[in-house]
Structure formats: structure tokens, C-alpha cells
Amino acid sequence: HKPPTFTGGYNPEGAVKWLEEVEIIFEAMRCTEEDKTALGSYMLREEANHWWKNAMQRLGAGGMVITWEIFKREFWVKYFPADVRNQKVVEFLELKQGNMTVAEYAARFESLSAFSPYYNTPEAEYDKCVKFESGLRPEVKHLIGFSEIRDFPTLVNKSRICDEDGRAKMNYYTAMNDNKRKGQDRAKPYGDRNK
């Protein structure tokens, strides 16, 4: 797996993706905090590399050790500005299932929840479940809501099952109605009695 590079420019989504991929590599390699900054900055190219050289001069002027957390903070400020982060927070807070499957909704929910760090703490599991449940389509929420499931993976799985069952049922009845409209009635169980 080739380590991802980041060239800079206005690409907030690309910045988030790059940082996520780099941190996956760091975790797999069990990098120390000191190594993360060196390896992460090594993967910067072009404009991003120039930015980091300038940032290091500014940050290191006071003899400060530049940790990975400091790198990330500076990186976020430069490549994922506050207005874009705020848009993502609002998008998360307003997220509804709509026409998505529960699996698609859950993936979008998890992706956007990264911008609302509160929802990613153990203390917020209850609130995360309530937020997810409130965004479900009414027919799924109706089946799930009474259970008051407050374990997020369980809630997602049960919601997904209800959603898939509901879609299968709807497809079945749609197919049955289409067959009736075409004049193709169900087969008679005892054959044609008029013979």
C-alpha cells in the first residue's frame, strides 16, 4: 500500500480523506507520536509542503516540540477551515434518512459525526442513538422506536433489518400489483374447474 500524498489547495474533502488514511497507516505501523509528525509531513507535496515548512518555522521558533496533535490542528485550520467544518456540523445535525437505505444513512451518519466530536464519546452513546433514530424514515422509526435501543451498532443493525424487510415487502406488493394490471392473476391452486 503506497502512502497517500497531499498536495494542498482548496480541497476540504481531500484533506479529511488524506488525514484519515495517514492515521490508519500510523495505527497499523504503531507509530510513536514523534514519528507521526515526521512521517505525516513527509507525505506533503507541492503547496502543502511549502505551507508546512513555513508553519514549522513559525511554530518551532519558540523551541516548541511539534506533536502530531499540533500538526493536525494547524492542518485543519489551513485545509479544513472553520466555515466548512461548521457546514459539516449543520449537515450532520440536519441529516435524515430520506431515500437512502439504512446502511447508506448509517455510513453518512458516521462520516459526518466526525465533525461533531461530542457524538464520538462513550458518554454520548445514548444521544448518538437518539439522533440516529430521529433521522430514520417514519416507517422504520415506528418499528424501532419502541425498543429504545441505546447501543449504536445494535440500533443500526436492527434498523437496517427493518428497512430491508420493508423494502422487500414493498417490492413484493409492487410486483403483485404489476402482475394484476397485466391480467396475470395468481395460479389457481386446484387448476381450472371449467374444463
C-alpha positions, -999 to +999 in steps of 0.1 A: +000+000+000+015+033-012+013+060+014-011+088+003+003+122-005-014+155-001-007+185-024-028+212-008-051+236-025-087+241-015-099+205-012-115+201+023-129+166+015-095+155+002-078+169+033-101+149+056-096+117+035-058+121+035-057+126+073-079+096+078-057+074+055-025+086+072-038+078+106-048+043+096-013+037+084+001+052+117-021+028+137-011-002+116+026+007+120+022+015+157+040+048+152+051+069+182+038+104+185+072+118+174+072+096+143+037+106+132+047+143+126+078+133+107+060+107+085+029+128+080+048+159+069+070+136+046+038+128+026+030+165+019+038+177-016+038+209-036+018+237-019+011+216+012+049+210+016+056+248+013+029+255+038+043+230+063+078+244+061+065+279+069+043+266+097+073+247+112+094+279+112+066+298+129+058+270+154+094+259+161+106+295+167+099+292+204+116+258+207+083+241+209+082+203+201+057+199+172+035+169+181+010+152+158-018+169+176-003+203+169+003+193+132-034+182+129-046+214+145-026+235+120-036+213+091-073+216+100-070+254+102-053+256+068-071+229+048-104+224+065-115+259+075-140+266+103-168+276+079-165+243+061-164+224+094-194+243+106-213+233+074-205+197+081-218+200+117-250+215+104-253+188+077-249+162+105-274+178+128-300+181+099-292+146+085-323+125+077-325+090+061-347+103+032-344+079+002-312+063+015-311+028+028-304+025+065-269+012+055-263+043+034-278+066+061-256+049+088-224+054+067-233+091+061-241+095+098-207+080+108-188+101+083-205+134+094-204+126+131-166+130+129-172+167+127-193+167+159-168+151+183-193+150+212-211+122+194-180+100+194-175+098+231-187+069+252-208+093+273-228+103+242-238+068+231-274+075+243-276+108+225-260+094+193-287+067+193-315+092+198-300+114+170-297+084+146-332+072+154-348+106+150-334+108+114-349+074+103-379+073+079-412+071+099-419+035+088-385+024+102-386+046+132-421+033+141-408-003+142-376+005+161-386+034+183-405+015+209-374-007+216-354+022+229-321+006+217-292+027+231-263+007+218-254+023+185-242-008+165-273-027+176-296+001+167-280+004+132-283-033+126-319-036+138-329-005+118-312-020+087-331-053+091-364-034+094-356-012+064-346-042+042-377-061+053-399-031+045-382-027+011-386-064+003-423-062+013-429-031-008-411-047-038-433-079-034-466-059-034-454-037-062-447-068-083-481-084-074-499-052-084-480-051-117-489-087-124-526-080-117-526-049-140-511-071-168-540-095-164-517-122-150-536-134-119-520-159-095-521-195-105-552-213-093-543-239-067-567-266-080-564-259-117-592-246-140-626-261-129-643-251-162-626-279-181 
